[in-house]
Amino acid sequence: MRVGLLSDIHANAVALEAVLSAMPPVAALVCAGDVVGYGPRPAACVEALRAWTPDRAAVEASSEGAARGPPCESLVPVRGNHDRVLAAGASFDGGMAGAGLEHARRELTADQVAWLAALPETRRAFDGQIRVAHGHPSDPDRYVYPDLFSADLLDGERVLVLGHTHVQGVRRFPAGSVVNPGSVGQPRDGDPRAAYAVLDLDRERVDLRRVPYDVEAVERAVRDAGLPDGIAGRLRNGR
């Protein structure tokens, strides 16, 4: 079974559309949090996830000969720190993060905020084979960069999916794999292309992928929304 892995969309609907268009047929989609924050189009990103449906052929292929049957969940999202702060009615203390969150609060409907609020901070899926968290599994605000990936992070699952750092990476250990698919909407690893990953759960193989998108269009949208220029600038630099 193939599963698409996303994280840190950050209200960048153009990048999300590019990733979903480039995604091969997958039976499920995992999102490791931060759907909103920073970017200009939070509502579009929430709705794109809520409307996502798995590729029928991929679901059928994943079921053939598999004792566990088809995937029990086709969309597996968790809540990131920006999602959590917004849903709690709180804010960040100024800066780009604060401006992005206030913009999201103006743009989102009550129903969209409620959807974010209902997301768990961690979860297991596919009979416990995948565990998803935004930051460190025991501390959602703690950054775990790929050079800090270790077998100690695993707790019985075959694959642990993390986000938060906006840095793409994967490490495989005898007990399982730890992967950050990178940031869809605001990469910070020097590559401005939108990041995602595809997991072959049967083979426990992770394919890290990048796709270009129209950065200039998002820069214009950032400025049109009255958001800080720094948000636009970091998209081009991938930092």
Sequence and secondary structure as in RCSB ss.txt:
>XXXX:A:sequence
MRVGLLSDIHANAVALEAVLSAMPPVAALVCAGDVVGYGPRPAACVEALRAWTPDRAAVEASSEGAARGPPCESL
VPVRGNHDRVLAAGASFDGGMAGAGLEHARRELTADQVAWLAALPETRRAFDGQIRVAHGHPSDPDRYVYPDLFS
ADLLDGERVLVLGHTHVQGVRRFPAGSVVNPGSVGQPRDGDPRAAYAVLDLDRERVDLRRVPYDVEAVERAVRDA
GLPDGIAGRLRNGR
>XXXX:A:secstr
 EEEEE   TT HHHHHHHHHH    SEEEE S  SSSSS HHHHHHHHHT    HHHHHHHHTT TT S S SE
EE   HHHHHHHTT   SSHHHHHHHHHHHHHS HHHHHHHHHS SEEEETTTTEEEESSBTTBTTS   GGG  
GGG SS SEEE  SS   EEEEETTEEEEE   SS   SS  SEEEEEEETTTTEEEEEEE   HHHHHHHHHHT
T  HHHHHHHHHT 
